[in-house]
Amino acid sequence: MGCCVTIEILDYDPAWAELARHAIGEVIVALPGRVSEVEHVGSTAVPGLAAKPVIDLMAATSSLDMVLAGEAHLEEIGYRRLDTGMPDRLFYRREGTPVAYHLHVVGADSWETRNERLLRDHLLQTPGDRDEYAGLKRELADLDAETYTRRKTPLVQRMVDTARDLRGLPRVDVWEE
């Protein structure tokens, strides 16, 4: 089906939480005073949710330029910036075993309304949606990464819309995610 590398979906691993805590500590040490919050987001942050072996972290900053100025410190701990085309965010990847790490750095002014955080919290509070999402991910795992993402987007959009509606937030397109 997919032309390239397929997606690896694993059962939830409780070790992911500790790996995330450790990585958060490393980011805070690497960027002292440059980030105000760092959280574990994404599927590996939701107990019971099958996921790709990637720890997604999101950090809030008052200035993306301030993080760029300290980028060498992130490079020292293995993070490399990638241009994803996502607006108002810096994206870094660190290869690793048994997981890779993604660091999304965003403006503190948008922290409370970030779709990644809203989706994580929704999945933590809604086991039925968590299980539906896990099932879809497994169903799509034989596809290439772009097709996998596009095919799961309608379900992610529905869940994020629900989370935003419950908080009185306007709906936004999740495709950048």
VOTORLO-110993 format. One line per field, with one value per residue (C-alpha): z, x, y; residue number from 1. Coordinates in Angstrom, 3 decimals, padded with zeros to 6 digits. Last residue first. Layout:
N
up	[Z ...]
east	[X ...]
north	[Y ...]
num	[NUM ...]
***
This chain:
177
up	[013.432 010.724 009.689 012.924 011.463 014.143 016.156 018.429 022.150 024.589 026.639 025.831 022.178 022.021 023.328 020.964 017.990 019.015 018.982 015.613 014.088 015.383 013.754 010.453 010.628 010.884 007.122 006.434 009.010 007.747 004.150 005.043 007.042 004.521 005.158 006.931 010.271 009.190 011.016 014.075 014.217 013.755 016.659 018.933 018.079 018.863 022.155 023.192 022.084 024.346 027.180 027.272 029.986 029.041 025.353 025.865 027.804 025.039 022.386 024.198 024.704 021.053 019.930 021.655 023.302 026.714 025.280 022.612 024.430 025.610 022.018 020.759 020.906 019.663 020.729 019.083 020.625 019.245 021.211 022.177 021.208 020.080 017.382 018.535 016.559 016.872 015.745 016.219 016.142 014.911 011.618 010.772 007.628 009.045 008.970 011.160 014.171 015.489 019.087 020.331 023.788 022.502 019.689 022.305 023.795 020.329 019.991 022.645 020.270 018.523 021.887 022.405 018.843 019.639 022.349 025.442 025.370 025.867 025.385 023.895 024.138 021.856 022.781 019.663 019.639 017.508 019.709 021.255 023.949 027.363 029.295 027.243 027.047 024.346 022.090 021.987 024.733 027.472 028.882 029.070 030.592 030.840 028.217 027.671 031.323 031.270 027.852 028.119 031.763 030.949 027.883 029.886 032.590 029.968 028.485 031.874 032.452 028.909 029.401 032.703 031.042 028.125 030.506 030.964 027.406 025.421 022.714 019.698 016.288 013.723 010.612 007.222 005.337 001.724 -001.017 001.129 000.000]
east	[-000.189 -000.514 -003.715 -005.499 -007.790 -009.200 -012.420 -012.959 -012.523 -015.418 -013.576 -015.985 -016.037 -012.221 -012.143 -014.918 -013.197 -009.953 -011.707 -013.355 -010.115 -008.176 -010.758 -010.579 -006.740 -006.197 -006.173 -003.928 -001.356 -001.168 -000.997 001.969 003.763 003.447 000.695 000.863 000.029 -003.424 -005.484 -003.234 -003.711 -007.463 -007.701 -005.646 -007.880 -011.030 -009.484 -008.583 -012.029 -013.680 -011.244 -012.250 -010.438 -006.836 -007.795 -009.233 -006.141 -003.831 -006.018 -006.029 -002.256 -001.585 -004.205 -002.466 -004.989 -003.380 000.120 -000.728 000.761 003.667 004.871 005.731 008.639 007.810 010.417 010.231 012.046 012.942 012.325 014.076 016.608 017.202 017.038 016.427 014.080 013.478 010.550 010.315 006.827 004.838 003.838 004.422 006.565 008.370 011.876 013.883 015.970 018.364 018.260 021.146 021.930 024.617 022.261 019.825 022.585 023.477 019.868 020.258 019.802 017.013 015.273 015.442 014.211 011.159 010.334 008.126 008.645 006.421 007.766 006.007 007.443 006.581 008.129 008.216 007.782 004.621 001.618 -000.966 -002.918 -003.300 -001.679 -001.728 001.584 002.955 000.144 001.216 002.170 004.821 005.121 007.672 006.887 008.603 011.288 014.329 015.256 017.517 017.418 019.671 018.710 014.986 015.466 017.319 014.652 011.942 013.926 014.035 010.323 009.595 011.661 009.839 006.418 007.470 008.428 004.703 004.692 001.456 001.248 003.374 002.608 005.419 004.546 005.594 008.691 008.026 005.539 002.490 000.000]
north	[018.619 021.237 019.419 020.260 022.932 025.205 025.271 028.238 027.641 027.343 024.732 021.887 022.990 022.854 019.280 018.194 019.861 018.139 014.772 015.357 016.655 013.639 011.357 013.267 013.382 009.615 009.117 012.115 011.015 007.433 008.673 010.906 008.214 005.373 002.853 -000.512 001.135 002.331 -000.317 -000.087 003.679 003.287 000.869 003.119 006.093 004.124 002.991 006.530 007.741 005.170 005.951 009.645 011.635 010.844 011.063 014.561 015.666 014.479 016.100 019.452 019.368 018.581 021.114 024.011 026.335 026.849 027.304 029.900 032.927 030.787 030.588 027.143 024.717 021.203 018.654 015.255 012.315 008.889 005.731 002.484 003.726 007.261 009.848 013.398 015.603 019.342 021.484 025.245 026.641 029.629 028.016 024.353 024.181 021.186 022.642 020.323 021.322 018.678 017.475 015.327 016.665 019.044 020.093 021.380 023.519 024.817 025.993 028.664 031.619 029.708 029.385 033.167 033.680 031.556 034.067 033.796 030.064 027.048 023.531 020.523 017.030 014.131 010.779 008.628 004.836 005.074 004.620 002.313 004.140 002.496 005.318 008.542 010.429 008.086 009.316 012.923 015.330 015.233 018.729 021.544 024.927 028.325 027.860 030.103 030.619 027.587 025.905 022.841 022.172 022.418 020.211 017.546 017.518 017.079 014.169 012.423 012.921 011.658 008.488 007.967 008.245 006.032 003.220 002.466 001.059 001.351 -001.300 -000.476 001.018 001.014 002.997 001.715 002.794 003.620 003.215 002.617 000.000]
num	[177 176 175 174 173 172 171 170 169 168 167 166 165 164 163 162 161 160 159 158 157 156 155 154 153 152 151 150 149 148 147 146 145 144 143 142 141 140 139 138 137 136 135 134 133 132 131 130 129 128 127 126 125 124 123 122 121 120 119 118 117 116 115 114 113 112 111 110 109 108 107 106 105 104 103 102 101 100 99 98 97 96 95 94 93 92 91 90 89 88 87 86 85 84 83 82 81 80 79 78 77 76 75 74 73 72 71 70 69 68 67 66 65 64 63 62 61 60 59 58 57 56 55 54 53 52 51 50 49 48 47 46 45 44 43 42 41 40 39 38 37 36 35 34 33 32 31 30 29 28 27 26 25 24 23 22 21 20 19 18 17 16 15 14 13 12 11 10 9 8 7 6 5 4 3 2 1]
***
